[in-house]
Amino acid sequence: MKTFSELDEIVLNLHLAYMPKLDNDDLILKEKIAKRIKSLRESSGKNQSTFASDTEKDRQTLSRWETGRGATIYTINKFCKEMGISLSKFFDDPIFKGK
């Protein structure tokens, strides 16, 4: 019988095999989203640990979002609600204008 970590590795490899590759535009957008999340969090005057604690998040989760990993449209929406802004306001920023 496979161990839990062996099963995790198999699942991860299957996930990666079926995950579409990001093209250059996708990678640029992912980086811009990460920068926007970080910028908004910094504008709150809180460091990662304090912001994470205040919003009942894990600091590592917030760190991943701010480095371009793990932020989905759903997590961005939740982040926006915690910041008191709409998704529209999140994306209506000069960072997203042009290429």
Buried (B, 14 or more C-beta within 10 A) or exposed (E): EEEEEEEEEEEEEEEEEEEEEEEEEEEEBBEBBBBBBBEBBEEBEBEBEEBBBEBEBEBEBBBBBBBBEEBEEEBBEEBBEBBEEEEEEBBEEEEEEEE
